[in-house]
């Protein structure tokens, strides 16, 4: 069952991929240098959230294609409706 529709005629839409989160204090942020690694709260093989604008649209998996980081869509939680 589709939860929500997203209008396919809305024009270009911003996609956001949420990989994870990490809370660190301002002092740690200030001390970050180029090359620093920030560990996220989710395992590397965990699913990522795909947002269309501010709406959660799908869950996906990170994959590498021709050297580029990509997302394979697995479970779409809403559909695109064509008006």
mmCIF file of the N, C-alpha and C atoms, coordinates in Angstrom:
data_MODEL
# 
_entry.id   MODEL 
# 
loop_
_atom_site.group_PDB 
_atom_site.id 
_atom_site.type_symbol 
_atom_site.label_atom_id 
_atom_site.label_alt_id 
_atom_site.label_comp_id 
_atom_site.label_asym_id 
_atom_site.label_entity_id 
_atom_site.label_seq_id 
_atom_site.pdbx_PDB_ins_code 
_atom_site.Cartn_x 
_atom_site.Cartn_y 
_atom_site.Cartn_z 
_atom_site.occupancy 
_atom_site.B_iso_or_equiv 
_atom_site.pdbx_formal_charge 
_atom_site.auth_seq_id 
_atom_site.auth_comp_id 
_atom_site.auth_asym_id 
_atom_site.auth_atom_id 
_atom_site.pdbx_PDB_model_num 
ATOM 1   N N  . UNK A 1 1  ? 0.847  -1.175 0.000   1.00 0.00 ? 1  UNK A N  1 
ATOM 2   C CA . UNK A 1 1  ? 0.000  0.000  0.000   1.00 0.00 ? 1  UNK A CA 1 
ATOM 3   C C  . UNK A 1 1  ? 0.892  1.237  0.000   1.00 0.00 ? 1  UNK A C  1 
ATOM 4   N N  . UNK A 1 2  ? 0.624  2.167  -0.869  1.00 0.00 ? 2  UNK A N  1 
ATOM 5   C CA . UNK A 1 2  ? 1.400  3.394  -0.967  1.00 0.00 ? 2  UNK A CA 1 
ATOM 6   C C  . UNK A 1 2  ? 1.000  4.353  0.141   1.00 0.00 ? 2  UNK A C  1 
ATOM 7   N N  . UNK A 1 3  ? 1.959  4.918  0.808   1.00 0.00 ? 3  UNK A N  1 
ATOM 8   C CA . UNK A 1 3  ? 1.670  5.837  1.902   1.00 0.00 ? 3  UNK A CA 1 
ATOM 9   C C  . UNK A 1 3  ? 1.318  7.235  1.403   1.00 0.00 ? 3  UNK A C  1 
ATOM 10  N N  . UNK A 1 4  ? 2.073  7.768  0.470   1.00 0.00 ? 4  UNK A N  1 
ATOM 11  C CA . UNK A 1 4  ? 1.873  9.119  -0.028  1.00 0.00 ? 4  UNK A CA 1 
ATOM 12  C C  . UNK A 1 4  ? 2.241  9.164  -1.492  1.00 0.00 ? 4  UNK A C  1 
ATOM 13  N N  . UNK A 1 5  ? 1.673  10.123 -2.191  1.00 0.00 ? 5  UNK A N  1 
ATOM 14  C CA . UNK A 1 5  ? 2.046  10.358 -3.578  1.00 0.00 ? 5  UNK A CA 1 
ATOM 15  C C  . UNK A 1 5  ? 2.982  11.556 -3.663  1.00 0.00 ? 5  UNK A C  1 
ATOM 16  N N  . UNK A 1 6  ? 3.879  11.509 -4.611  1.00 0.00 ? 6  UNK A N  1 
ATOM 17  C CA . UNK A 1 6  ? 4.717  12.646 -4.948  1.00 0.00 ? 6  UNK A CA 1 
ATOM 18  C C  . UNK A 1 6  ? 4.387  12.984 -6.383  1.00 0.00 ? 6  UNK A C  1 
ATOM 19  N N  . UNK A 1 7  ? 4.043  14.231 -6.657  1.00 0.00 ? 7  UNK A N  1 
ATOM 20  C CA . UNK A 1 7  ? 3.628  14.674 -7.982  1.00 0.00 ? 7  UNK A CA 1 
ATOM 21  C C  . UNK A 1 7  ? 4.819  14.649 -8.941  1.00 0.00 ? 7  UNK A C  1 
ATOM 22  N N  . UNK A 1 8  ? 4.752  13.809 -9.960  1.00 0.00 ? 8  UNK A N  1 
ATOM 23  C CA . UNK A 1 8  ? 5.842  13.679 -10.927 1.00 0.00 ? 8  UNK A CA 1 
ATOM 24  C C  . UNK A 1 8  ? 5.976  14.917 -11.804 1.00 0.00 ? 8  UNK A C  1 
ATOM 25  N N  . UNK A 1 9  ? 4.972  15.770 -11.829 1.00 0.00 ? 9  UNK A N  1 
ATOM 26  C CA . UNK A 1 9  ? 5.022  16.989 -12.634 1.00 0.00 ? 9  UNK A CA 1 
ATOM 27  C C  . UNK A 1 9  ? 5.531  18.191 -11.854 1.00 0.00 ? 9  UNK A C  1 
ATOM 28  N N  . UNK A 1 10 ? 6.080  17.981 -10.671 1.00 0.00 ? 10 UNK A N  1 
ATOM 29  C CA . UNK A 1 10 ? 6.514  19.108 -9.848  1.00 0.00 ? 10 UNK A CA 1 
ATOM 30  C C  . UNK A 1 10 ? 7.818  19.722 -10.327 1.00 0.00 ? 10 UNK A C  1 
ATOM 31  N N  . UNK A 1 11 ? 8.411  19.205 -11.374 1.00 0.00 ? 11 UNK A N  1 
ATOM 32  C CA . UNK A 1 11 ? 9.677  19.735 -11.880 1.00 0.00 ? 11 UNK A CA 1 
ATOM 33  C C  . UNK A 1 11 ? 10.845 19.080 -11.183 1.00 0.00 ? 11 UNK A C  1 
ATOM 34  N N  . UNK A 1 12 ? 12.042 19.665 -11.359 1.00 0.00 ? 12 UNK A N  1 
ATOM 35  C CA . UNK A 1 12 ? 13.226 19.084 -10.723 1.00 0.00 ? 12 UNK A CA 1 
ATOM 36  C C  . UNK A 1 12 ? 13.044 18.993 -9.207  1.00 0.00 ? 12 UNK A C  1 
ATOM 37  N N  . UNK A 1 13 ? 13.480 17.901 -8.651  1.00 0.00 ? 13 UNK A N  1 
ATOM 38  C CA . UNK A 1 13 ? 13.344 17.694 -7.209  1.00 0.00 ? 13 UNK A CA 1 
ATOM 39  C C  . UNK A 1 13 ? 14.704 17.357 -6.624  1.00 0.00 ? 13 UNK A C  1 
ATOM 40  N N  . UNK A 1 14 ? 14.935 17.859 -5.444  1.00 0.00 ? 14 UNK A N  1 
ATOM 41  C CA . UNK A 1 14 ? 16.182 17.588 -4.737  1.00 0.00 ? 14 UNK A CA 1 
ATOM 42  C C  . UNK A 1 14 ? 16.080 16.237 -4.049  1.00 0.00 ? 14 UNK A C  1 
ATOM 43  N N  . UNK A 1 15 ? 17.031 15.352 -4.336  1.00 0.00 ? 15 UNK A N  1 
ATOM 44  C CA . UNK A 1 15 ? 17.135 14.074 -3.628  1.00 0.00 ? 15 UNK A CA 1 
ATOM 45  C C  . UNK A 1 15 ? 18.190 14.225 -2.549  1.00 0.00 ? 15 UNK A C  1 
ATOM 46  N N  . UNK A 1 16 ? 17.897 13.688 -1.387  1.00 0.00 ? 16 UNK A N  1 
ATOM 47  C CA . UNK A 1 16 ? 18.861 13.689 -0.287  1.00 0.00 ? 16 UNK A CA 1 
ATOM 48  C C  . UNK A 1 16 ? 19.013 12.253 0.185   1.00 0.00 ? 16 UNK A C  1 
ATOM 49  N N  . UNK A 1 17 ? 20.244 11.823 0.359   1.00 0.00 ? 17 UNK A N  1 
ATOM 50  C CA . UNK A 1 17 ? 20.536 10.478 0.838   1.00 0.00 ? 17 UNK A CA 1 
ATOM 51  C C  . UNK A 1 17 ? 21.092 10.610 2.248   1.00 0.00 ? 17 UNK A C  1 
ATOM 52  N N  . UNK A 1 18 ? 20.415 9.992  3.200   1.00 0.00 ? 18 UNK A N  1 
ATOM 53  C CA . UNK A 1 18 ? 20.814 10.074 4.605   1.00 0.00 ? 18 UNK A CA 1 
ATOM 54  C C  . UNK A 1 18 ? 21.603 8.815  4.965   1.00 0.00 ? 18 UNK A C  1 
ATOM 55  N N  . UNK A 1 19 ? 22.893 8.994  5.203   1.00 0.00 ? 19 UNK A N  1 
ATOM 56  C CA . UNK A 1 19 ? 23.784 7.863  5.489   1.00 0.00 ? 19 UNK A CA 1 
ATOM 57  C C  . UNK A 1 19 ? 23.860 7.517  6.965   1.00 0.00 ? 19 UNK A C  1 
ATOM 58  N N  . UNK A 1 20 ? 23.619 8.485  7.820   1.00 0.00 ? 20 UNK A N  1 
ATOM 59  C CA . UNK A 1 20 ? 23.735 8.242  9.254   1.00 0.00 ? 20 UNK A CA 1 
ATOM 60  C C  . UNK A 1 20 ? 23.972 9.531  9.993   1.00 0.00 ? 20 UNK A C  1 
ATOM 61  N N  . UNK A 1 21 ? 24.188 9.418  11.272  1.00 0.00 ? 21 UNK A N  1 
ATOM 62  C CA . UNK A 1 21 ? 24.370 10.590 12.117  1.00 0.00 ? 21 UNK A CA 1 
ATOM 63  C C  . UNK A 1 21 ? 25.510 10.350 13.115  1.00 0.00 ? 21 UNK A C  1 
ATOM 64  N N  . UNK A 1 22 ? 26.007 11.454 13.605  1.00 0.00 ? 22 UNK A N  1 
ATOM 65  C CA . UNK A 1 22 ? 27.044 11.394 14.635  1.00 0.00 ? 22 UNK A CA 1 
ATOM 66  C C  . UNK A 1 22 ? 26.981 12.683 15.443  1.00 0.00 ? 22 UNK A C  1 
ATOM 67  N N  . UNK A 1 23 ? 26.837 12.566 16.732  1.00 0.00 ? 23 UNK A N  1 
ATOM 68  C CA . UNK A 1 23 ? 26.848 13.727 17.613  1.00 0.00 ? 23 UNK A CA 1 
ATOM 69  C C  . UNK A 1 23 ? 28.253 13.887 18.164  1.00 0.00 ? 23 UNK A C  1 
ATOM 70  N N  . UNK A 1 24 ? 28.832 15.051 17.938  1.00 0.00 ? 24 UNK A N  1 
ATOM 71  C CA . UNK A 1 24 ? 30.136 15.354 18.527  1.00 0.00 ? 24 UNK A CA 1 
ATOM 72  C C  . UNK A 1 24 ? 30.089 16.794 19.051  1.00 0.00 ? 24 UNK A C  1 
ATOM 73  N N  . UNK A 1 25 ? 30.934 17.085 20.012  1.00 0.00 ? 25 UNK A N  1 
ATOM 74  C CA . UNK A 1 25 ? 30.918 18.417 20.615  1.00 0.00 ? 25 UNK A CA 1 
ATOM 75  C C  . UNK A 1 25 ? 31.617 19.423 19.691  1.00 0.00 ? 25 UNK A C  1 
ATOM 76  N N  . UNK A 1 26 ? 31.324 20.690 19.919  1.00 0.00 ? 26 UNK A N  1 
ATOM 77  C CA . UNK A 1 26 ? 31.866 21.763 19.089  1.00 0.00 ? 26 UNK A CA 1 
ATOM 78  C C  . UNK A 1 26 ? 33.394 21.758 19.098  1.00 0.00 ? 26 UNK A C  1 
ATOM 79  N N  . UNK A 1 27 ? 33.998 21.438 20.231  1.00 0.00 ? 27 UNK A N  1 
ATOM 80  C CA . UNK A 1 27 ? 35.462 21.403 20.310  1.00 0.00 ? 27 UNK A CA 1 
ATOM 81  C C  . UNK A 1 27 ? 36.032 20.343 19.368  1.00 0.00 ? 27 UNK A C  1 
ATOM 82  N N  . UNK A 1 28 ? 35.383 19.179 19.296  1.00 0.00 ? 28 UNK A N  1 
ATOM 83  C CA . UNK A 1 28 ? 35.846 18.131 18.380  1.00 0.00 ? 28 UNK A CA 1 
ATOM 84  C C  . UNK A 1 28 ? 35.699 18.582 16.926  1.00 0.00 ? 28 UNK A C  1 
ATOM 85  N N  . UNK A 1 29 ? 34.599 19.272 16.621  1.00 0.00 ? 29 UNK A N  1 
ATOM 86  C CA . UNK A 1 29 ? 34.413 19.786 15.257  1.00 0.00 ? 29 UNK A CA 1 
ATOM 87  C C  . UNK A 1 29 ? 35.518 20.777 14.919  1.00 0.00 ? 29 UNK A C  1 
ATOM 88  N N  . UNK A 1 30 ? 35.812 21.662 15.856  1.00 0.00 ? 30 UNK A N  1 
ATOM 89  C CA . UNK A 1 30 ? 36.853 22.666 15.632  1.00 0.00 ? 30 UNK A CA 1 
ATOM 90  C C  . UNK A 1 30 ? 38.220 22.018 15.393  1.00 0.00 ? 30 UNK A C  1 
ATOM 91  N N  . UNK A 1 31 ? 38.447 20.835 15.963  1.00 0.00 ? 31 UNK A N  1 
ATOM 92  C CA . UNK A 1 31 ? 39.731 20.150 15.831  1.00 0.00 ? 31 UNK A CA 1 
ATOM 93  C C  . UNK A 1 31 ? 39.821 19.235 14.612  1.00 0.00 ? 31 UNK A C  1 
ATOM 94  N N  . UNK A 1 32 ? 38.740 19.104 13.840  1.00 0.00 ? 32 UNK A N  1 
ATOM 95  C CA . UNK A 1 32 ? 38.783 18.246 12.657  1.00 0.00 ? 32 UNK A CA 1 
ATOM 96  C C  . UNK A 1 32 ? 39.732 18.828 11.612  1.00 0.00 ? 32 UNK A C  1 
ATOM 97  N N  . UNK A 1 33 ? 40.532 17.998 11.046  1.00 0.00 ? 33 UNK A N  1 
ATOM 98  C CA . UNK A 1 33 ? 41.498 18.388 10.020  1.00 0.00 ? 33 UNK A CA 1 
ATOM 99  C C  . UNK A 1 33 ? 41.222 17.589 8.747   1.00 0.00 ? 33 UNK A C  1 
ATOM 100 N N  . UNK A 1 34 ? 41.726 18.064 7.597   1.00 0.00 ? 34 UNK A N  1 
ATOM 101 C CA . UNK A 1 34 ? 41.580 17.273 6.362   1.00 0.00 ? 34 UNK A CA 1 
ATOM 102 C C  . UNK A 1 34 ? 42.120 15.865 6.568   1.00 0.00 ? 34 UNK A C  1 
ATOM 103 N N  . UNK A 1 35 ? 41.353 14.882 6.116   1.00 0.00 ? 35 UNK A N  1 
ATOM 104 C CA . UNK A 1 35 ? 41.742 13.488 6.288   1.00 0.00 ? 35 UNK A CA 1 
ATOM 105 C C  . UNK A 1 35 ? 41.128 12.832 7.515   1.00 0.00 ? 35 UNK A C  1 
ATOM 106 N N  . UNK A 1 36 ? 40.498 13.636 8.387   1.00 0.00 ? 36 UNK A N  1 
ATOM 107 C CA . UNK A 1 36 ? 39.853 13.073 9.573   1.00 0.00 ? 36 UNK A CA 1 
ATOM 108 C C  . UNK A 1 36 ? 38.700 12.177 9.141   1.00 0.00 ? 36 UNK A C  1 
ATOM 109 N N  . UNK A 1 37 ? 38.466 11.141 9.906   1.00 0.00 ? 37 UNK A N  1 
ATOM 110 C CA . UNK A 1 37 ? 37.365 10.212 9.632   1.00 0.00 ? 37 UNK A CA 1 
ATOM 111 C C  . UNK A 1 37 ? 36.309 10.397 10.702  1.00 0.00 ? 37 UNK A C  1 
ATOM 112 N N  . UNK A 1 38 ? 35.070 10.609 10.256  1.00 0.00 ? 38 UNK A N  1 
ATOM 113 C CA . UNK A 1 38 ? 33.941 10.762 11.182  1.00 0.00 ? 38 UNK A CA 1 
ATOM 114 C C  . UNK A 1 38 ? 33.122 9.481  11.112  1.00 0.00 ? 38 UNK A C  1 
ATOM 115 N N  . UNK A 1 39 ? 33.109 8.746  12.204  1.00 0.00 ? 39 UNK A N  1 
ATOM 116 C CA . UNK A 1 39 ? 32.362 7.490  12.272  1.00 0.00 ? 39 UNK A CA 1 
ATOM 117 C C  . UNK A 1 39 ? 30.883 7.789  12.468  1.00 0.00 ? 39 UNK A C  1 
ATOM 118 N N  . UNK A 1 40 ? 30.033 7.165  11.649  1.00 0.00 ? 40 UNK A N  1 
ATOM 119 C CA . UNK A 1 40 ? 28.587 7.351  11.742  1.00 0.00 ? 40 UNK A CA 1 
ATOM 120 C C  . UNK A 1 40 ? 27.975 6.287  12.633  1.00 0.00 ? 40 UNK A C  1 
ATOM 121 N N  . UNK A 1 41 ? 26.694 6.455  12.952  1.00 0.00 ? 41 UNK A N  1 
ATOM 122 C CA . UNK A 1 41 ? 26.014 5.553  13.886  1.00 0.00 ? 41 UNK A CA 1 
ATOM 123 C C  . UNK A 1 41 ? 25.442 4.300  13.235  1.00 0.00 ? 41 UNK A C  1 
ATOM 124 N N  . UNK A 1 42 ? 25.684 4.101  11.947  1.00 0.00 ? 42 UNK A N  1 
ATOM 125 C CA . UNK A 1 42 ? 25.119 2.929  11.270  1.00 0.00 ? 42 UNK A CA 1 
ATOM 126 C C  . UNK A 1 42 ? 26.215 2.124  10.590  1.00 0.00 ? 42 UNK A C  1 
ATOM 127 N N  . UNK A 1 43 ? 26.050 0.788  10.519  1.00 0.00 ? 43 UNK A N  1 
ATOM 128 C CA . UNK A 1 43 ? 27.035 -0.057 9.857   1.00 0.00 ? 43 UNK A CA 1 
ATOM 129 C C  . UNK A 1 43 ? 27.150 0.281  8.371   1.00 0.00 ? 43 UNK A C  1 
ATOM 130 N N  . UNK A 1 44 ? 28.307 0.001  7.784   1.00 0.00 ? 44 UNK A N  1 
ATOM 131 C CA . UNK A 1 44 ? 28.561 0.324  6.378   1.00 0.00 ? 44 UNK A CA 1 
ATOM 132 C C  . UNK A 1 44 ? 27.589 -0.367 5.433   1.00 0.00 ? 44 UNK A C  1 
ATOM 133 N N  . UNK A 1 45 ? 27.050 -1.525 5.823   1.00 0.00 ? 45 UNK A N  1 
ATOM 134 C CA . UNK A 1 45 ? 26.134 -2.249 4.940   1.00 0.00 ? 45 UNK A CA 1 
ATOM 135 C C  . UNK A 1 45 ? 24.664 -1.999 5.288   1.00 0.00 ? 45 UNK A C  1 
ATOM 136 N N  . UNK A 1 46 ? 24.402 -1.036 6.172   1.00 0.00 ? 46 UNK A N  1 
ATOM 137 C CA . UNK A 1 46 ? 23.040 -0.709 6.568   1.00 0.00 ? 46 UNK A CA 1 
ATOM 138 C C  . UNK A 1 46 ? 22.327 0.035  5.438   1.00 0.00 ? 46 UNK A C  1 
ATOM 139 N N  . UNK A 1 47 ? 20.999 0.056  5.466   1.00 0.00 ? 47 UNK A N  1 
ATOM 140 C CA . UNK A 1 47 ? 20.248 0.764  4.439   1.00 0.00 ? 47 UNK A CA 1 
ATOM 141 C C  . UNK A 1 47 ? 20.357 2.274  4.649   1.00 0.00 ? 47 UNK A C  1 
ATOM 142 N N  . UNK A 1 48 ? 20.160 3.025  3.577   1.00 0.00 ? 48 UNK A N  1 
ATOM 143 C CA . UNK A 1 48 ? 20.158 4.478  3.628   1.00 0.00 ? 48 UNK A CA 1 
ATOM 144 C C  . UNK A 1 48 ? 18.753 4.974  3.314   1.00 0.00 ? 48 UNK A C  1 
ATOM 145 N N  . UNK A 1 49 ? 18.407 6.159  3.804   1.00 0.00 ? 49 UNK A N  1 
ATOM 146 C CA . UNK A 1 49 ? 17.110 6.763  3.521   1.00 0.00 ? 49 UNK A CA 1 
ATOM 147 C C  . UNK A 1 49 ? 17.250 7.703  2.333   1.00 0.00 ? 49 UNK A C  1 
ATOM 148 N N  . UNK A 1 50 ? 16.294 7.629  1.403   1.00 0.00 ? 50 UNK A N  1 
ATOM 149 C CA . UNK A 1 50 ? 16.270 8.498  0.226   1.00 0.00 ? 50 UNK A CA 1 
ATOM 150 C C  . UNK A 1 50 ? 15.079 9.444  0.370   1.00 0.00 ? 50 UNK A C  1 
ATOM 151 N N  . UNK A 1 51 ? 15.347 10.736 0.371   1.00 0.00 ? 51 UNK A N  1 
ATOM 152 C CA . UNK A 1 51 ? 14.311 11.750 0.504   1.00 0.00 ? 51 UNK A CA 1 
ATOM 153 C C  . UNK A 1 51 ? 14.117 12.468 -0.821  1.00 0.00 ? 51 UNK A C  1 
ATOM 154 N N  . UNK A 1 52 ? 12.863 12.771 -1.155  1.00 0.00 ? 52 UNK A N  1 
ATOM 155 C CA . UNK A 1 52 ? 12.534 13.669 -2.258  1.00 0.00 ? 52 UNK A CA 1 
ATOM 156 C C  . UNK A 1 52 ? 12.046 14.935 -1.572  1.00 0.00 ? 52 UNK A C  1 
ATOM 157 N N  . UNK A 1 53 ? 12.805 16.017 -1.708  1.00 0.00 ? 53 UNK A N  1 
ATOM 158 C CA . UNK A 1 53 ? 12.520 17.204 -0.915  1.00 0.00 ? 53 UNK A CA 1 
ATOM 159 C C  . UNK A 1 53 ? 12.665 16.837 0.545   1.00 0.00 ? 53 UNK A C  1 
ATOM 160 N N  . UNK A 1 54 ? 11.627 17.046 1.334   1.00 0.00 ? 54 UNK A N  1 
ATOM 161 C CA . UNK A 1 54 ? 11.689 16.689 2.752   1.00 0.00 ? 54 UNK A CA 1 
ATOM 162 C C  . UNK A 1 54 ? 10.952 15.396 3.071   1.00 0.00 ? 54 UNK A C  1 
ATOM 163 N N  . UNK A 1 55 ? 10.431 14.722 2.029   1.00 0.00 ? 55 UNK A N  1 
ATOM 164 C CA . UNK A 1 55 ? 9.669  13.481 2.243   1.00 0.00 ? 55 UNK A CA 1 
ATOM 165 C C  . UNK A 1 55 ? 10.523 12.233 2.083   1.00 0.00 ? 55 UNK A C  1 
ATOM 166 N N  . UNK A 1 56 ? 10.430 11.337 3.061   1.00 0.00 ? 56 UNK A N  1 
ATOM 167 C CA . UNK A 1 56 ? 11.090 10.046 2.918   1.00 0.00 ? 56 UNK A CA 1 
ATOM 168 C C  . UNK A 1 56 ? 10.426 9.301  1.778   1.00 0.00 ? 56 UNK A C  1 
ATOM 169 N N  . UNK A 1 57 ? 11.200 8.937  0.764   1.00 0.00 ? 57 UNK A N  1 
ATOM 170 C CA . UNK A 1 57 ? 10.649 8.273  -0.411  1.00 0.00 ? 57 UNK A CA 1 
ATOM 171 C C  . UNK A 1 57 ? 10.989 6.787  -0.432  1.00 0.00 ? 57 UNK A C  1 
ATOM 172 N N  . UNK A 1 58 ? 12.216 6.426  -0.039  1.00 0.00 ? 58 UNK A N  1 
ATOM 173 C CA . UNK A 1 58 ? 12.633 5.032  -0.204  1.00 0.00 ? 58 UNK A CA 1 
ATOM 174 C C  . UNK A 1 58 ? 13.781 4.684  0.738   1.00 0.00 ? 58 UNK A C  1 
ATOM 175 N N  . UNK A 1 59 ? 14.023 3.385  0.843   1.00 0.00 ? 59 UNK A N  1 
ATOM 176 C CA . UNK A 1 59 ? 15.216 2.841  1.492   1.00 0.00 ? 59 UNK A CA 1 
ATOM 177 C C  . UNK A 1 59 ? 16.091 2.299  0.370   1.00 0.00 ? 59 UNK A C  1 
ATOM 178 N N  . UNK A 1 60 ? 17.378 2.373  0.554   1.00 0.00 ? 60 UNK A N  1 
ATOM 179 C CA . UNK A 1 60 ? 18.270 1.888  -0.476  1.00 0.00 ? 60 UNK A CA 1 
ATOM 180 C C  . UNK A 1 60 ? 19.556 1.340  0.092   1.00 0.00 ? 60 UNK A C  1 
ATOM 181 N N  . UNK A 1 61 ? 20.396 0.848  -0.808  1.00 0.00 ? 61 UNK A N  1 
ATOM 182 C CA . UNK A 1 61 ? 21.707 0.306  -0.449  1.00 0.00 ? 61 UNK A CA 1 
ATOM 183 C C  . UNK A 1 61 ? 22.772 1.066  -1.216  1.00 0.00 ? 61 UNK A C  1 
ATOM 184 N N  . UNK A 1 62 ? 23.893 1.327  -0.564  1.00 0.00 ? 62 UNK A N  1 
ATOM 185 C CA . UNK A 1 62 ? 25.007 1.964  -1.258  1.00 0.00 ? 62 UNK A CA 1 
ATOM 186 C C  . UNK A 1 62 ? 25.708 0.947  -2.145  1.00 0.00 ? 62 UNK A C  1 
ATOM 187 N N  . UNK A 1 63 ? 25.997 1.357  -3.369  1.00 0.00 ? 63 UNK A N  1 
ATOM 188 C CA . UNK A 1 63 ? 26.735 0.519  -4.313  1.00 0.00 ? 63 UNK A CA 1 
ATOM 189 C C  . UNK A 1 63 ? 27.744 1.402  -5.037  1.00 0.00 ? 63 UNK A C  1 
ATOM 190 N N  . UNK A 1 64 ? 28.718 0.782  -5.641  1.00 0.00 ? 64 UNK A N  1 
ATOM 191 C CA . UNK A 1 64 ? 29.698 1.517  -6.434  1.00 0.00 ? 64 UNK A CA 1 
ATOM 192 C C  . UNK A 1 64 ? 29.516 1.101  -7.887  1.00 0.00 ? 64 UNK A C  1 
ATOM 193 N N  . UNK A 1 65 ? 29.372 2.095  -8.766  1.00 0.00 ? 65 UNK A N  1 
ATOM 194 C CA . UNK A 1 65 ? 29.216 1.855  -10.202 1.00 0.00 ? 65 UNK A CA 1 
ATOM 195 C C  . UNK A 1 65 ? 30.224 2.733  -10.932 1.00 0.00 ? 65 UNK A C  1 
ATOM 196 N N  . UNK A 1 66 ? 31.143 2.103  -11.656 1.00 0.00 ? 66 UNK A N  1 
ATOM 197 C CA . UNK A 1 66 ? 32.184 2.811  -12.414 1.00 0.00 ? 66 UNK A CA 1 
ATOM 198 C C  . UNK A 1 66 ? 32.911 3.831  -11.548 1.00 0.00 ? 66 UNK A C  1 
ATOM 199 N N  . UNK A 1 67 ? 33.175 3.471  -10.305 1.00 0.00 ? 67 UNK A N  1 
ATOM 200 C CA . UNK A 1 67 ? 33.916 4.336  -9.404  1.00 0.00 ? 67 UNK A CA 1 
ATOM 201 C C  . UNK A 1 67 ? 33.081 5.390  -8.696  1.00 0.00 ? 67 UNK A C  1 
ATOM 202 N N  . UNK A 1 68 ? 31.783 5.479  -9.016  1.00 0.00 ? 68 UNK A N  1 
ATOM 203 C CA . UNK A 1 68 ? 30.902 6.455  -8.363  1.00 0.00 ? 68 UNK A CA 1 
ATOM 204 C C  . UNK A 1 68 ? 30.088 5.791  -7.268  1.00 0.00 ? 68 UNK A C  1 
ATOM 205 N N  . UNK A 1 69 ? 29.870 6.516  -6.189  1.00 0.00 ? 69 UNK A N  1 
ATOM 206 C CA . UNK A 1 69 ? 29.004 6.045  -5.113  1.00 0.00 ? 69 UNK A CA 1 
ATOM 207 C C  . UNK A 1 69 ? 27.561 6.254  -5.560  1.00 0.00 ? 69 UNK A C  1 
ATOM 208 N N  . UNK A 1 70 ? 26.740 5.209  -5.485  1.00 0.00 ? 70 UNK A N  1 
ATOM 209 C CA . UNK A 1 70 ? 25.360 5.244  -5.957  1.00 0.00 ? 70 UNK A CA 1 
ATOM 210 C C  . UNK A 1 70 ? 24.441 4.602  -4.921  1.00 0.00 ? 70 UNK A C  1 
ATOM 211 N N  . UNK A 1 71 ? 23.142 4.749  -5.133  1.00 0.00 ? 71 UNK A N  1 
ATOM 212 C CA . UNK A 1 71 ? 22.146 4.140  -4.253  1.00 0.00 ? 71 UNK A CA 1 
ATOM 213 C C  . UNK A 1 71 ? 21.244 3.237  -5.075  1.00 0.00 ? 71 UNK A C  1 
ATOM 214 N N  . UNK A 1 72 ? 21.123 1.992  -4.662  1.00 0.00 ? 72 UNK A N  1 
ATOM 215 C CA . UNK A 1 72 ? 20.169 1.063  -5.276  1.00 0.00 ? 72 UNK A CA 1 
ATOM 216 C C  . UNK A 1 72 ? 18.882 1.135  -4.462  1.00 0.00 ? 72 UNK A C  1 
ATOM 217 N N  . UNK A 1 73 ? 17.792 1.571  -5.105  1.00 0.00 ? 73 UNK A N  1 
ATOM 218 C CA . UNK A 1 73 ? 16.506 1.714  -4.424  1.00 0.00 ? 73 UNK A CA 1 
ATOM 219 C C  . UNK A 1 73 ? 15.951 0.326  -4.148  1.00 0.00 ? 73 UNK A C  1 
ATOM 220 N N  . UNK A 1 74 ? 15.557 0.079  -2.882  1.00 0.00 ? 74 UNK A N  1 
ATOM 221 C CA . UNK A 1 74 ? 14.997 -1.218 -2.509  1.00 0.00 ? 74 UNK A CA 1 
ATOM 222 C C  . UNK A 1 74 ? 13.502 -1.124 -2.219  1.00 0.00 ? 74 UNK A C  1 
ATOM 223 N N  . UNK A 1 75 ? 13.142 -0.299 -1.273  1.00 0.00 ? 75 UNK A N  1 
ATOM 224 C CA . UNK A 1 75 ? 11.744 -0.218 -0.848  1.00 0.00 ? 75 UNK A CA 1 
ATOM 225 C C  . UNK A 1 75 ? 11.262 1.213  -0.948  1.00 0.00 ? 75 UNK A C  1 
ATOM 226 N N  . UNK A 1 76 ? 10.375 1.494  -1.919  1.00 0.00 ? 76 UNK A N  1 
ATOM 227 C CA . UNK A 1 76 ? 9.804  2.833  -2.046  1.00 0.00 ? 76 UNK A CA 1 
ATOM 228 C C  . UNK A 1 76 ? 8.579  2.929  -1.150  1.00 0.00 ? 76 UNK A C  1 
ATOM 229 N N  . UNK A 1 77 ? 8.517  3.976  -0.321  1.00 0.00 ? 77 UNK A N  1 
ATOM 230 C CA . UNK A 1 77 ? 7.406  4.124  0.616   1.00 0.00 ? 77 UNK A CA 1 
ATOM 231 C C  . UNK A 1 77 ? 6.298  5.006  0.075   1.00 0.00 ? 77 UNK A C  1 
ATOM 232 N N  . UNK A 1 78 ? 6.529  5.645  -1.054  1.00 0.00 ? 78 UNK A N  1 
ATOM 233 C CA . UNK A 1 78 ? 5.468  6.417  -1.695  1.00 0.00 ? 78 UNK A CA 1 
ATOM 234 C C  . UNK A 1 78 ? 5.719  6.365  -3.195  1.00 0.00 ? 78 UNK A C  1 
ATOM 235 N N  . UNK A 1 79 ? 4.711  6.653  -3.949  1.00 0.00 ? 79 UNK A N  1 
ATOM 236 C CA . UNK A 1 79 ? 4.851  6.540  -5.391  1.00 0.00 ? 79 UNK A CA 1 
ATOM 237 C C  . UNK A 1 79 ? 4.816  7.918  -6.031  1.00 0.00 ? 79 UNK A C  1 
ATOM 238 N N  . UNK A 1 80 ? 5.330  7.990  -7.238  1.00 0.00 ? 80 UNK A N  1 
ATOM 239 C CA . UNK A 1 80 ? 5.233  9.201  -8.019  1.00 0.00 ? 80 UNK A CA 1 
ATOM 240 C C  . UNK A 1 80 ? 3.933  9.153  -8.793  1.00 0.00 ? 80 UNK A C  1 
ATOM 241 N N  . UNK A 1 81 ? 3.107  10.151 -8.642  1.00 0.00 ? 81 UNK A N  1 
ATOM 242 C CA . UNK A 1 81 ? 1.852  10.159 -9.382  1.00 0.00 ? 81 UNK A CA 1 
ATOM 243 C C  . UNK A 1 81 ? 1.965  11.122 -10.554 1.00 0.00 ? 81 UNK A C  1 
ATOM 244 N N  . UNK A 1 82 ? 1.537  10.686 -11.712 1.00 0.00 ? 82 UNK A N  1 
ATOM 245 C CA . UNK A 1 82 ? 1.570  11.498 -12.915 1.00 0.00 ? 82 UNK A CA 1 
ATOM 246 C C  . UNK A 1 82 ? 0.191  12.100 -13.085 1.00 0.00 ? 82 UNK A C  1 
ATOM 247 N N  . UNK A 1 83 ? 0.139  13.433 -13.130 1.00 0.00 ? 83 UNK A N  1 
ATOM 248 C CA . UNK A 1 83 ? -1.147 14.124 -13.242 1.00 0.00 ? 83 UNK A CA 1 
ATOM 249 C C  . UNK A 1 83 ? -1.411 14.488 -14.686 1.00 0.00 ? 83 UNK A C  1 
# 
